[in-house]
Amino acid sequence: MKLLRYGPSGAEKPAMLDANGGIRCLAAVVRDIDGFALSPVQIAMLKGIDPTSLPLVGGNPRIGPCVVRPINYICIGLNYADHAAETGMPLPKEPIIFVKAGGAFCGPNDDVLRPRHSQKLDWEVELGIVIGTKARYVSEADSMDYVAGYCVCNDVSEREFQLERGPTWDKGKGADTFGPTGPWMVTKDEVADPQQLKLWTEVNGKMMQNGSTKTMVFGVKTLVSYVSHFITLHPGDVIATGTPPGVAAGMKPPAWLQPGDVMRLGVEGLGIQTQRIVQA
């Protein structure tokens, strides 16, 4: 099952995708794709609905983030062995955790704002984990019980802000529109193995990233458990699990994003995002 949200920013409505790719409105069934709707009981209820019984949304509406703005938008750094190699950095002994600011959260096809004074804007396609049940001190053996599904994330990054302006990464990761999420959340039963998914990024039609989640240093089960020992995860929270190689920072010379550039990225089975860079 694929759950999504459509409509103007701040006024999105819940929906599910039908077998033909049509958007079917869920507004009469659930208030939103929020923590309540993502609970195991509600997911089971939604799976029992025939999508063709729901109103078909006409036209070409804006697609919003696939879940309501989460309490926690967690990101994992240097979590692909081949990406760590391209950056020249050692593999982490434990997951590197940072948190994106809430203002970064945006729709999968919304424009990405290039911050003022930005010089080193970069892309990062990532597999996103969507939490369905409150997770605190969860064991790795049980961690998948707390997952509702998966989505595509773009961990947009300003590398100068991230790496050259002090010891914390957050200011290079949390600018407005730096967290495109969606287009939809795919329930976990439709993803046979989250460690065997292809993911890719094109910039202006040129393939830049072409990787697989099999090269993750820490897999989905480990990450959900690990994060839950430091940050309580709430239903609707998102964990962006790191990026494969092919980012601008790893190129010689780097090809930083400029206004007018178009990013197109996706994860196998989870949909495609497209964003244009505009100057803030």
ROSE-468960 format. One record per residue (C-alpha): residue number from 1; x, y, z; residue in three letters. Coordinates in nm, 4 decimals, always signed. Example, Ala and Ser with C-alpha at 12.3 -4.5 7.8 and 13.67 -1.06 7.14 Angstrom:
2
  seq         X         Y         Z  type
    1   +1.2300   -0.4500   +0.7800   Ala
    2   +1.3670   -0.1060   +0.7140   Ser
END
This chain:
280
  seq         X         Y         Z  type
    1   +0.0000   +0.0000   +0.0000   Met
    2   +0.1207   +0.3471   -0.0915   Lys
    3   +0.0073   +0.6373   +0.1255   Leu
    4   +0.0559   +1.0012   +0.0287   Leu
    5   -0.0618   +1.3553   +0.0857   Arg
    6   -0.1701   +1.6059   -0.1787   Tyr
    7   -0.2681   +1.9702   -0.1971   Gly
    8   -0.1231   +2.3103   -0.1094   Pro
    9   +0.1534   +2.3311   +0.1478   Ser
   10   +0.0012   +2.3313   +0.4937   Gly
   11   -0.3380   +2.2110   +0.3688   Ala
   12   -0.2545   +1.8635   +0.2376   Glu
   13   -0.5120   +1.5854   +0.2379   Lys
   14   -0.4436   +1.2136   +0.2961   Pro
   15   -0.4639   +0.9696   +0.0076   Ala
   16   -0.3621   +0.6293   -0.1191   Met
   17   -0.2409   +0.5293   -0.4630   Leu
   18   -0.4542   +0.2874   -0.6661   Asp
   19   -0.3258   +0.0130   -0.8971   Ala
   20   -0.3261   +0.2517   -1.1932   Asn
   21   -0.1342   +0.5257   -1.0152   Gly
   22   -0.4467   +0.7299   -0.9434   Gly
   23   -0.4668   +0.9337   -0.6236   Ile
   24   -0.7613   +0.8266   -0.4065   Arg
   25   -0.8669   +1.0666   -0.1306   Cys
   26   -0.8716   +0.9303   +0.2250   Leu
   27   -1.0009   +1.2458   +0.3930   Ala
   28   -1.3292   +1.0768   +0.4880   Ala
   29   -1.1403   +0.7867   +0.6481   Val
   30   -0.8413   +0.9373   +0.8326   Val
   31   -0.7582   +1.2931   +0.9291   Arg
   32   -0.4075   +1.2750   +0.7787   Asp
   33   -0.1104   +1.0440   +0.7253   Ile
   34   -0.0011   +1.1058   +1.0818   Asp
   35   +0.1155   +0.8970   +1.3741   Gly
   36   -0.2345   +0.7650   +1.4388   Phe
   37   -0.2872   +0.6559   +1.0777   Ala
   38   +0.0522   +0.4840   +1.0738   Leu
   39   -0.0202   +0.2611   +1.3739   Ser
   40   -0.0418   -0.1133   +1.3009   Pro
   41   -0.4170   -0.1186   +1.3669   Val
   42   -0.4866   +0.1713   +1.1317   Gln
   43   -0.2539   +0.0373   +0.8618   Ile
   44   -0.4450   -0.2920   +0.8737   Ala
   45   -0.7734   -0.1007   +0.8440   Met
   46   -0.6503   +0.0995   +0.5445   Leu
   47   -0.5288   -0.2158   +0.3708   Lys
   48   -0.8829   -0.3478   +0.3883   Gly
   49   -1.0185   -0.0598   +0.1800   Ile
   50   -1.0773   -0.1047   -0.1923   Asp
   51   -0.9045   +0.2025   -0.3417   Pro
   52   -1.1625   +0.2206   -0.6204   Thr
   53   -1.4281   +0.2894   -0.3563   Ser
   54   -1.2558   +0.6179   -0.2707   Leu
   55   -1.2916   +0.9489   -0.4607   Pro
   56   -1.0443   +0.9825   -0.7463   Leu
   57   -0.8471   +1.3075   -0.7306   Val
   58   -0.8480   +1.4815   -1.0665   Gly
   59   -0.5942   +1.7100   -1.2260   Gly
   60   -0.2299   +1.7273   -1.1281   Asn
   61   -0.2214   +1.8337   -0.7626   Pro
   62   +0.0948   +1.9151   -0.5726   Arg
   63   +0.2260   +1.6139   -0.3837   Ile
   64   +0.3186   +1.6996   -0.0271   Gly
   65   +0.5498   +1.5157   +0.2119   Pro
   66   +0.4172   +1.1620   +0.2511   Cys
   67   +0.3687   +1.2029   +0.6276   Val
   68   +0.2780   +1.4911   +0.8555   Val
   69   +0.5784   +1.6932   +0.9760   Arg
   70   +0.7492   +1.4484   +1.2132   Pro
   71   +0.8509   +1.5124   +1.5706   Ile
   72   +1.1961   +1.3786   +1.4816   Asn
   73   +1.3602   +1.3798   +1.1384   Tyr
   74   +1.6712   +1.1737   +1.2088   Ile
   75   +1.9590   +1.1420   +0.9624   Cys
   76   +2.2509   +0.9010   +0.9562   Ile
   77   +2.5903   +1.0162   +0.8298   Gly
   78   +2.8543   +0.8185   +0.6389   Leu
   79   +2.6416   +0.5041   +0.6366   Asn
   80   +2.7540   +0.3627   +0.3011   Tyr
   81   +3.0979   +0.2064   +0.2821   Ala
   82   +3.1512   +0.3263   -0.0764   Asp
   83   +3.0373   +0.6809   +0.0101   His
   84   +3.2756   +0.6974   +0.3063   Ala
   85   +3.5539   +0.5879   +0.0711   Ala
   86   +3.4803   +0.8663   -0.1786   Glu
   87   +3.4934   +1.1264   +0.0989   Thr
   88   +3.8200   +0.9884   +0.2330   Gly
   89   +3.6694   +0.9414   +0.5786   Met
   90   +3.6954   +0.6257   +0.7930   Pro
   91   +3.3962   +0.4008   +0.8446   Leu
   92   +3.2107   +0.4974   +1.1616   Pro
   93   +3.2280   +0.2522   +1.4508   Lys
   94   +2.8752   +0.3519   +1.5538   Glu
   95   +2.6015   +0.5283   +1.3548   Pro
   96   +2.6511   +0.9039   +1.3176   Ile
   97   +2.3238   +1.0729   +1.4137   Ile
   98   +2.2091   +1.4264   +1.3389   Phe
   99   +1.8663   +1.5865   +1.3247   Val
  100   +1.7201   +1.7977   +1.0438   Lys
  101   +1.5350   +2.1141   +1.1409   Ala
  102   +1.1592   +2.1019   +1.0946   Gly
  103   +1.1715   +2.3785   +0.8348   Gly
  104   +1.3732   +2.1526   +0.6035   Ala
  105   +1.0747   +1.9179   +0.5632   Phe
  106   +0.9012   +1.9655   +0.2270   Cys
  107   +0.7279   +1.7907   -0.0608   Gly
  108   +0.9139   +1.5608   -0.2997   Pro
  109   +0.8773   +1.7927   -0.5987   Asn
  110   +0.8928   +2.1305   -0.4277   Asp
  111   +1.1644   +2.3755   -0.5289   Asp
  112   +1.4822   +2.3547   -0.3212   Val
  113   +1.6011   +2.6948   -0.2002   Leu
  114   +1.9720   +2.7666   -0.2362   Arg
  115   +2.0575   +2.9592   +0.0814   Pro
  116   +2.2076   +3.3045   +0.0656   Arg
  117   +2.5884   +3.2870   +0.0571   His
  118   +2.5747   +2.9184   -0.0376   Ser
  119   +2.8716   +2.7987   -0.2417   Gln
  120   +2.8668   +2.4200   -0.2010   Lys
  121   +2.5138   +2.2838   -0.2396   Leu
  122   +2.4904   +1.9050   -0.2715   Asp
  123   +2.2429   +1.6192   -0.3168   Trp
  124   +2.1978   +1.2913   -0.1236   Glu
  125   +1.9379   +1.0292   -0.2185   Val
  126   +1.8444   +0.8190   +0.0829   Glu
  127   +1.6130   +0.5410   +0.1945   Leu
  128   +1.3772   +0.6766   +0.4585   Gly
  129   +1.2333   +0.4642   +0.7390   Ile
  130   +0.8902   +0.5716   +0.8660   Val
  131   +0.8131   +0.4763   +1.2257   Ile
  132   +0.4689   +0.3341   +1.3068   Gly
  133   +0.4933   +0.2583   +1.6785   Thr
  134   +0.6625   +0.4514   +1.9590   Lys
  135   +1.0128   +0.3101   +1.9948   Ala
  136   +1.2276   +0.3485   +2.3042   Arg
  137   +1.5139   +0.1140   +2.3983   Tyr
  138   +1.4095   -0.1296   +2.1252   Val
  139   +1.6128   -0.4445   +2.0643   Ser
  140   +1.7493   -0.5102   +1.7183   Glu
  141   +1.5565   -0.8392   +1.7089   Ala
  142   +1.2270   -0.6530   +1.7568   Asp
  143   +1.3030   -0.3304   +1.5714   Ser
  144   +1.1070   -0.4082   +1.2544   Met
  145   +0.7879   -0.4292   +1.4615   Asp
  146   +0.8161   -0.0503   +1.5015   Tyr
  147   +0.8482   +0.0292   +1.1298   Val
  148   +0.5422   +0.1353   +0.9279   Ala
  149   +0.7137   +0.1626   +0.5905   Gly
  150   +0.9675   +0.3362   +0.3698   Tyr
  151   +1.0014   +0.6441   +0.1521   Cys
  152   +1.2486   +0.8411   -0.0590   Val
  153   +1.4447   +1.1209   +0.1094   Cys
  154   +1.6844   +1.3802   -0.0305   Asn
  155   +1.9250   +1.4939   +0.2410   Asp
  156   +2.0122   +1.8218   +0.0680   Val
  157   +2.3374   +1.9551   +0.2136   Ser
  158   +2.5407   +2.2749   +0.2052   Glu
  159   +2.8937   +2.1410   +0.2476   Arg
  160   +3.0650   +2.4660   +0.3445   Glu
  161   +2.8050   +2.5291   +0.6148   Phe
  162   +2.8288   +2.1640   +0.7225   Gln
  163   +3.2046   +2.1100   +0.7293   Leu
  164   +3.3811   +2.4462   +0.7278   Glu
  165   +3.1707   +2.6619   +0.9590   Arg
  166   +3.2220   +2.4919   +1.2931   Gly
  167   +3.2074   +2.1434   +1.4439   Pro
  168   +2.8375   +2.0617   +1.3985   Thr
  169   +2.6700   +1.9418   +1.0786   Trp
  170   +2.3231   +2.0762   +1.1504   Asp
  171   +2.3532   +2.4198   +0.9907   Lys
  172   +2.4521   +2.2584   +0.6613   Gly
  173   +2.1573   +2.0183   +0.6752   Lys
  174   +1.8611   +2.2096   +0.8156   Gly
  175   +1.7923   +2.5003   +0.5803   Ala
  176   +1.4414   +2.5491   +0.4436   Asp
  177   +1.3509   +2.2801   +0.1828   Thr
  178   +1.6591   +2.0669   +0.2618   Phe
  179   +1.4393   +1.7620   +0.3356   Gly
  180   +1.2206   +1.6569   +0.0390   Pro
  181   +1.0272   +1.3482   +0.1539   Thr
  182   +0.8031   +1.1194   -0.0523   Gly
  183   +0.6240   +1.0992   -0.2945   Pro
  184   +0.4589   +0.8268   -0.0896   Trp
  185   +0.5197   +0.5921   +0.1983   Met
  186   +0.5226   +0.2262   +0.0982   Val
  187   +0.4156   -0.0092   +0.3769   Thr
  188   +0.6873   -0.2482   +0.4908   Lys
  189   +0.5060   -0.5599   +0.3674   Asp
  190   +0.5685   -0.4436   +0.0091   Glu
  191   +0.9463   -0.4176   +0.0583   Val
  192   +1.0876   -0.7706   +0.0702   Ala
  193   +1.4372   -0.6642   +0.1793   Asp
  194   +1.5262   -0.3016   +0.2533   Pro
  195   +1.8952   -0.3952   +0.2230   Gln
  196   +1.8572   -0.4851   -0.1456   Gln
  197   +1.7177   -0.1649   -0.2974   Leu
  198   +1.8710   +0.0351   -0.5810   Lys
  199   +1.8814   +0.4121   -0.5350   Leu
  200   +1.9978   +0.6815   -0.7732   Trp
  201   +2.0221   +1.0542   -0.8475   Thr
  202   +2.0303   +1.2435   -1.1765   Glu
  203   +2.1279   +1.6106   -1.2020   Val
  204   +2.0228   +1.7850   -1.5231   Asn
  205   +1.9649   +1.4422   -1.6774   Gly
  206   +2.3122   +1.3054   -1.5912   Lys
  207   +2.3386   +1.0064   -1.3589   Met
  208   +2.5357   +1.1023   -1.0494   Met
  209   +2.4463   +0.8387   -0.7886   Gln
  210   +2.3753   +0.4761   -0.8723   Asn
  211   +2.4014   +0.2654   -0.5598   Gly
  212   +2.2369   -0.0004   -0.3478   Ser
  213   +2.1301   -0.0214   +0.0151   Thr
  214   +2.3327   -0.3442   +0.0374   Lys
  215   +2.6461   -0.1299   +0.0972   Thr
  216   +2.5025   +0.0287   +0.4125   Met
  217   +2.7374   +0.0071   +0.7092   Val
  218   +2.4433   -0.0174   +0.9509   Phe
  219   +2.1181   -0.1674   +0.8211   Gly
  220   +1.7581   -0.0745   +0.8899   Val
  221   +1.7163   -0.3134   +1.1848   Lys
  222   +2.0282   -0.1819   +1.3528   Thr
  223   +1.9447   +0.1846   +1.2962   Leu
  224   +1.5931   +0.1710   +1.4411   Val
  225   +1.7238   -0.0034   +1.7516   Ser
  226   +2.0315   +0.2163   +1.7881   Tyr
  227   +1.8510   +0.5489   +1.7495   Val
  228   +1.5794   +0.4413   +1.9944   Ser
  229   +1.8405   +0.4144   +2.2691   His
  230   +1.9221   +0.7852   +2.2366   Phe
  231   +1.6072   +0.9483   +2.0952   Ile
  232   +1.2541   +0.8213   +2.1520   Thr
  233   +1.1030   +0.7603   +1.8097   Leu
  234   +0.7384   +0.8552   +1.7647   His
  235   +0.4878   +0.7314   +1.5063   Pro
  236   +0.5416   +0.9337   +1.1903   Gly
  237   +0.9091   +1.0013   +1.2603   Asp
  238   +1.1509   +0.9549   +0.9706   Val
  239   +1.5038   +0.8143   +0.9700   Ile
  240   +1.7029   +0.9013   +0.6565   Ala
  241   +1.9588   +0.6226   +0.6423   Thr
  242   +2.2546   +0.7704   +0.4529   Gly
  243   +2.3586   +0.8065   +0.0906   Thr
  244   +2.5593   +0.6020   -0.1614   Pro
  245   +2.8568   +0.7466   -0.3532   Pro
  246   +2.8238   +1.0032   -0.6297   Gly
  247   +2.7636   +1.3236   -0.4346   Val
  248   +2.9082   +1.6517   -0.5608   Ala
  249   +3.1537   +1.6652   -0.2708   Ala
  250   +3.3167   +1.3438   -0.3943   Gly
  251   +3.3829   +1.4731   -0.7472   Met
  252   +3.7077   +1.6242   -0.8698   Lys
  253   +3.6349   +1.9055   -0.9120   Pro
  254   +3.3033   +1.9158   -0.7222   Pro
  255   +2.9975   +2.0062   -0.9325   Ala
  256   +2.7943   +2.2040   -0.6797   Trp
  257   +2.4269   +2.2688   -0.7476   Leu
  258   +2.3364   +2.6045   -0.9038   Gln
  259   +2.0034   +2.7872   -0.9490   Pro
  260   +1.8137   +2.6268   -1.2374   Gly
  261   +1.9643   +2.2811   -1.1852   Asp
  262   +1.7170   +1.9930   -1.1602   Val
  263   +1.7604   +1.6925   -0.9319   Met
  264   +1.5718   +1.3706   -1.0076   Arg
  265   +1.6121   +1.0845   -0.7628   Leu
  266   +1.4482   +0.7645   -0.6532   Gly
  267   +1.4631   +0.4416   -0.4580   Val
  268   +1.3550   +0.1130   -0.6121   Glu
  269   +0.9830   +0.0576   -0.5560   Gly
  270   +0.9381   +0.3776   -0.3551   Leu
  271   +0.8854   +0.6416   -0.6246   Gly
  272   +1.0717   +0.9351   -0.7761   Ile
  273   +1.1310   +1.2946   -0.6658   Gln
  274   +1.2138   +1.5949   -0.8867   Thr
  275   +1.3337   +1.9315   -0.7531   Gln
  276   +1.4559   +2.2517   -0.9146   Arg
  277   +1.7129   +2.4714   -0.7413   Ile
  278   +1.6037   +2.8326   -0.6932   Val
  279   +1.7889   +3.1120   -0.5157   Gln
  280   +1.6549   +3.2032   -0.1728   Ala
END
